[in-house]
């Protein structure tokens, strides 16, 4: 399992106090599916140098989640 812990960039309660990320093969395709299903993109597609790309979104019930498209296919490890 891959993961990380980061310091919040704001004070006060944070809904659920953590963000879960899901690895996907095609970030752009999943972003379209999220919007079609009623979700909202909160942080647009951005590069994480040496790691891949990611975005953050809220699901219709307002839970913040992340999508990550790694540079390397984990199945090849």
C-alpha positions as CSV (number, residue, x, y, z in Angstrom):
1,X,0.0,0.0,0.0
2,X,1.3,3.4,-0.9
3,X,0.4,6.6,1.0
4,X,1.5,9.7,2.7
5,X,0.7,12.2,5.5
6,X,0.6,15.9,4.9
7,X,0.0,18.9,7.2
8,X,-3.4,20.6,6.5
9,X,-3.1,24.0,4.9
10,X,-5.9,25.5,7.0
11,X,-7.1,25.5,10.6
12,X,-10.3,24.0,12.0
13,X,-12.1,20.7,11.3
14,X,-11.5,19.0,8.1
15,X,-14.4,16.8,6.8
16,X,-13.3,13.2,7.4
17,X,-9.8,14.5,8.3
18,X,-8.1,12.6,5.5
19,X,-8.1,12.3,1.8
20,X,-8.1,8.9,0.2
21,X,-6.5,8.5,-3.3
22,X,-7.4,5.9,-5.9
23,X,-4.9,5.0,-8.7
24,X,-6.4,5.1,-12.2
25,X,-5.0,4.5,-15.6
26,X,-6.7,7.4,-17.4
27,X,-7.2,10.5,-15.1
28,X,-9.0,12.6,-17.8
29,X,-11.5,9.8,-18.4
30,X,-12.3,9.4,-14.7
31,X,-12.6,13.2,-14.2
32,X,-15.4,13.2,-16.9
33,X,-17.1,10.3,-15.1
34,X,-17.0,12.1,-11.8
35,X,-18.7,15.3,-13.2
36,X,-21.3,13.2,-15.1
37,X,-22.1,11.4,-11.8
38,X,-22.7,14.7,-9.9
39,X,-19.2,15.1,-8.4
40,X,-17.2,18.3,-8.5
41,X,-13.5,18.8,-9.4
42,X,-12.0,20.7,-6.5
43,X,-8.3,20.7,-7.6
44,X,-7.7,20.3,-11.3
45,X,-5.4,17.8,-12.9
46,X,-1.8,18.6,-11.8
47,X,1.6,17.1,-12.2
48,X,3.4,15.6,-9.2
49,X,7.1,15.6,-10.4
50,X,8.5,12.1,-10.7
51,X,5.3,10.5,-9.5
52,X,2.5,11.2,-12.0
53,X,-0.7,13.3,-12.0
54,X,-3.5,13.9,-9.6
55,X,-6.7,15.7,-9.0
56,X,-9.1,16.2,-6.0
57,X,-12.9,16.0,-6.2
58,X,-16.0,15.9,-4.0
59,X,-18.5,13.1,-4.5
60,X,-22.2,14.0,-4.5
61,X,-22.3,13.5,-0.7
62,X,-19.5,16.1,-0.4
63,X,-16.7,13.7,0.7
64,X,-13.3,14.8,-0.7
65,X,-11.4,12.1,-2.6
66,X,-8.4,12.0,-4.9
67,X,-7.5,10.4,-8.1
68,X,-3.9,9.6,-9.0
69,X,-2.4,8.5,-12.3
70,X,1.1,7.1,-11.5
71,X,3.9,7.3,-14.0
72,X,4.5,3.6,-13.7
73,X,2.1,0.7,-13.8
74,X,2.2,-0.8,-10.3
75,X,1.5,-4.3,-11.8
76,X,5.0,-4.2,-13.3
77,X,6.6,-4.2,-9.9
